[in-house]
Amino acid sequence: MGQYYKPVLGNNEGTDQNVYSLKHGLKLMEHAWWFDNECACIARLLYKNPMRLAWVGDYAEKSDFEQSFKEDRCIPENVITVDLEKIWKSKKYDKSLDGEKLFLEGKYLVNHDQKTYVDLDFYHDSLDNNEGTINPIPLLTAVGNGRGGGDYCGNDNDSVGSWAWNLISIEDQEPEGFEKVNFFFEENY
């Protein structure tokens, strides 16, 4: 069976969680592409606006958000994690994605908790783009990957979800004092 995903954004403390509807949820590799409209709308929300982000699959479990999750991702102790029941059982938290989009050329994806960043131009240019470029934002923040059809299985698979529920933003400049990291998300066909 296929697993469907919805991005969840929260403030610095993890409260004020908002679920964004991607056409009632989409399989991860149906929408995790460089020029995807829904990804571009989430990028717009992150532009110069650090927020906590988790791209949560409907096969994710409460244990995915236990203490080891916070420790592995450098999430501060006092941050509230994602409430799975709100995502999949309550429609009142859904928000539709519309309006301006932000595409990733010339930008930097910044992880404020881990003090790292991705040069998105370098990321894009370093991949074999015959099938199109995978957008790193849904993959880095995915929770539940590998449990359903349509999930990502390819290069850097162990990095999928490594930024989930971290404080993330998209910036125009490299952040001072942060470490540049590289990912190479390409599907293995």
N, C-alpha and C positions, 0 to 999 in steps of 0.2 A: 504494500500500500504506500501511497505517496504521503509525505509529510508536508504540511503547510506552515508557512511562517508569517509572523507579523512583527514589525519593529516596534519596540517600546522605548520611549524616551522619558527620562526623569531628570530632576534637578540634581544639584551637587549632593544632597542628602539622600537621594533615591526616592524621595516622596514626590508627590505631584506627578504620578506616572500617567502617561498618555499612550494609548495604543493606536497605531496608525494602520488603517485597513488597506491592504493591498488586494483589492478585488476579492474579498472574503478569504484572503490568504493565498499565497502562491508557493509552489515548490521552489526551493532555494535556487536551483539552476534554471528556473523559468524566468527569473527576474534579476539575478545578480550579475548584470552586465553593465559595462562602462557607460553606455548612453541610455540606460533604462529610465523611463520617466519617474517611476516611484522612487528609485534610488536617488535621482536628481532632486526630488522634493525633500527627501530626508537630508541630503547634503545641504540644501538651502537652509534648513532648520539648524544645522550644525555650524553654519558659516559664522565665524567670529563669535560663537555662542556655545561654550562648552556645556555639554549635556551628557548624562549617562545613557548608554545605548545598549540594548540587547535585541538581537534579531531572533525571536523565540519561536521554535517549532512546536507543533501541537503534540509531539511525542516527548517534549522536554518534561522532566520530572522535578518535584520539589527538591530531591537530593542534589540536583544540578546546581542549586543555589545555597548549599550548606556552607559552613565555615571554611572548608578547604577551598571552595570556589573563590571566596574573597581573598584568601591568602595567596592562591596561585595567580590571581590577577592584580594584586597590590591594591585592592579596594579597601579604603579605610574602614575600621571596625564599626563605626557608628552608621554606616550607609545601609539603608533599608534595601533589600533585594527585591527582585521582580515578584509580583503576586500573580501566580499562574492562573488562579481562578478568575481574576479580572480580565485576563486576556481572552480566554476561550469561552467563558460562560456569561459575561455581561456585555451587552451591546452598547450600554450607555457610555462606555469609555472609548469607543471607536471614534476616530476622526478621519474624514476622507482627505486624501492628498490631492490638492489642486493648487493652482497658482504658479508662482515663479519656480523655476528649476535652477539648480547650480550644477554645472558640469565641472569636471575635476582638473582640466588642463591648467597648468601654472599654479597649482595649489599644493598644500601640505596637509596631510592627515595627522593630527596631533593627539597623542594619548597623554593626558595630564597626570594620570595616576602613575603610569610606568615611566614617565619622563622620556618618551620616545616619539619618533615621528617617521612618516613615510613621505618621501619626495614623490608625489604622484606622477610627475612627468617621467622621472627615472623608472618608476614601476611600469608605467605604460610602455615606454620605449624598450624596456628590457625583455619583453615577452614576445613570443611568436604569436602574432595576432591573426593568423589565418582564419580562425573561427570567431574572432572578436575577443576583446579584452574583458576579463572578469573584473567586476567592481570589487575592490578589497573590503569595502565597508561591511556589507552583509556577511561576508565570510569571516572576517576578524571578530565579529560580534555575535555570530550564530551560536545558539544553544540548542543542542539536540541533534546536531549533524551526525550522519552515519546511521540513523535509526529508521530511515524511510527512503522510498524511491524518490528520485529527483534531488537527493542531497549531493554535496560536493565530495568527489573522491579523485584526488589528483595531487599534483606537486604541493608541498608544504601543508599537507593534510593535518599534521600535528599542530599547526598554527591556527587552524579554524577554531574560533571561539576564544582565542587567547586574550582578546580585548573586550569580551562581553561584560557589560555593565560598568565599564570604565568611563571616566570623564573624558569625552572626545570632542574635538572641534576640527573645523577646516579653516586654515589660515592662508594668507597670501605670502607670508614670510616664514623662513625656518625659525623655530623657537630657539632662543639662546639657552645653552646649557643642557639641551635635550640630546639624546643619542639617536642618530639616523639608523633605521632598521629597514631591511629589504625583505619582501615576500615575493614569491613567484607562483601565483595561483594560475595553473593551467590544468585543464582536465586531461586525464589519460583516457584516450579512446581505444 
